[in-house]
Each structure stands twice: as C-alpha cells, then as structure tokens.
C-alpha cells in the first residue's frame, strides 16, 4: 500500500488528524526514522489535537459572537473596573461550573461587549457550549417566533443545552406580557445550574423598570443578582480600538 493509499484510508476511516500526520512524516522523510510505537503516538496525538481544534471552531462559530475577542487582549485596569485578578478568576471557569451569573454594566463604548465575547471565546476554547445574543431584542424576537410556531419547549431545551448564554444590551427593550414570563423561565432554569452573562448600559438598580410586572421583576432579579459576579466598566470609549 502506497503512502497516498494509506492517507486516503485514514480519511475514509474519519481519521483526518492521523492522515495529516502521516503526510507530514512522509514529506519530512521521518517515517523510516521512527519506531512503530513512536509513529503511532505522534499520529494519535495529532488526531486528538485536530478533533479538539475542530470542536473549538464549531463552538465559536455556533456561538455567533458579535466580536472576535480574546481574554489575552483585554485591557485590564482597576481604574476601568476590570482587574487582572478578576479576569483570571473568570478564565478559570468556576462561574460556569457553579452556574453563576456575570453582570457587566457601564456606559456605551467602555468594552462591555468585548469583555463578554472574550469570556465566551475562552469558554468555547475550554469545550463549553455557548450561545450569544447580540441584543436583548434578538432574544425577544426569537421568543416571539417560537411561540408563533409552537416550538417553545424545544427552544427552552436548546437554551438549557448551553452551559453559558450571553445576552448583550440587556434592558434596552422592555419585557411585558408573555415575554417576561419566558424570561423568568429562562432565568429560573439556569439559576445555580447554568452560567449566564448579562451586559447592559443600565445600572442594576434600573433593571426593575425592564419588567412590566413588579412581582416578576423581583423574582428574576433576586435570582440574577444573588451571588452574581459584577463588573461596572468606566473610562473613555474604546470603540475606535475594537
């Protein structure tokens, strides 16, 4: 069997990483210099790395982030409300494991979206399923559509299948009628089970006005704010950079 036939066979067996490694070893004339054990170890490692990288790419693509962001590029500055220590704690991912809420507030242009997307990107790179809503209005429109099509159960099940959901621009659109009940269900389903990141220009004290019902507002905010990790970003606009 020729080298090309071996590579094709590996592809046929859905082992593209091993096929790529085989080709690389062939091109660099290293095949005859390795023992079977050494060659197999390299090919298996290459296959594992390939599958992991492919999964990360799929997770990032499916999350549909607004910005391409990374925690390594975050400008940590305590005067902006973003400390290096705080970011390190989030990077560790304990908030996801513990099903906690991260609240990011601050004026327009202070980097809330970049921060949220960077955390989502890191979560994806750690193998976490993430779903990102560019605006609160996008979530509202999705809820309206599933009600119209009678797919509410599947939609809520889909949300619960994600260990982290990110809602940007929270509070810019009010919640009334069935929508506030839907949002209460989302929050209740995730409380202490799945992680949520909320980014908003509004301070948390003003979030009560987002809901038509005071009782629902109280119930939602008690679950959201309780034990939440809070960041209030300040400073000059970073929009020109990002």
C-alpha positions, -999 to +999 in steps of 0.1 A: +000+000+000+014+034-010+016+064+013-012+081-007-034+050-003-027+049+035-036+086+038-069+080+018-077+050+040-072+071+072-095+098+057-120+071+049-119+059+085-126+095+096-091+100+110-081+132+093-056+141+120-038+109+116-038+113+078-023+147+081+004+135+105+012+106+081+016+130+052+038+153+073+060+124+084+062+113+048+071+148+035+098+153+061+113+118+055+108+109+091+087+077+086+118+054+084+134+071+115+105+063+139+096+031+156+060+019+152+053+029+187+067+064+182+049+069+150+016+057+164+020+081+194+025+111+172-004+102+149-028+097+179-017+130+194-022+147+161-057+132+158-067+143+193-054+178+186-072+180+153-105+169+168-102+193+197-094+222+173-123+214+151-146+212+180-135+246+193-140+261+158-175+247+157-183+260+192-171+295+183-190+295+150-222+283+166-220+308+195-222+336+168-202+363+188-206+398+176-168+404+180-137+383+176-123+388+211-099+371+235-091+374+272-055+378+263-063+411+245-084+425+273-071+458+288-071+451+325-071+483+346-086+487+380-094+524+371-117+510+344-133+485+367-115+455+352-087+440+373-063+413+361-071+392+392-108+393+384-103+383+348-081+354+360-108+341+382-133+341+353-108+325+330-106+296+355-142+289+346-156+283+381-185+306+374-196+282+346-191+251+367-212+267+395-239+281+373-233+317+382-243+350+366-218+376+355-231+411+352-212+436+331-225+472+332-212+506+321-217+534+296-215+528+258-181+522+245-164+510+277-158+475+264-188+455+277-194+436+245-157+428+240-154+416+276-185+394+272-173+380+239-138+374+252-153+353+281-174+334+256-145+327+234-124+314+263-154+292+274-156+277+238-119+270+238-124+250+270-151+230+253-181+248+267-213+252+246-220+290+244-249+309+229-246+346+223-275+371+217-262+403+202-291+423+218-319+416+241-342+423+212-328+393+194-338+371+222-373+387+223-377+381+185-366+345+189-392+340+217-420+356+196-411+333+167-411+301+187-445+310+203-459+316+168-446+283+156-454+264+188-417+254+195-414+269+230-404+236+246-377+229+221-363+264+224-360+263+261-345+229+259-319+243+234-311+271+258-306+246+287-282+226+265-258+255+266-237+258+297-233+295+290-256+320+274-247+357+269-273+384+265-259+417+253-276+451+256-299+438+283-326+462+294-327+483+262-361+467+254-388+463+280-404+429+288-442+426+290-469+401+288-457+365+280-422+377+272-415+385+309-428+350+319-405+335+293-375+354+306-384+344+341-384+307+330-350+311+313-335+326+345-352+300+367-340+271+346-304+284+347-302+295+384-274+277+401-272+252+372-260+270+340-240+302+337-253+335+322-236+367+313-257+399+310-242+431+296-261+463+299-257+501+298-282+503+326-271+500+362-286+471+380-308+493+401-327+503+370-334+468+358-367+467+377-381+490+351-374+465+323-403+443+335-440+452+334-448+432+365-431+441+397-435+406+410-417+391+380-390+417+383-385+409+419-383+371+412-360+375+382-336+400+398-334+380+430-321+350+411-299+371+387-282+394+413-279+369+441-243+357+442-237+374+408-202+385+398-205+422+390-183+444+368-190+481+363-168+494+335-158+530+333-135+553+313-132+566+278-148+549+248-128+520+233-150+517+202-122+532+179-099+504+190-124+475+188 
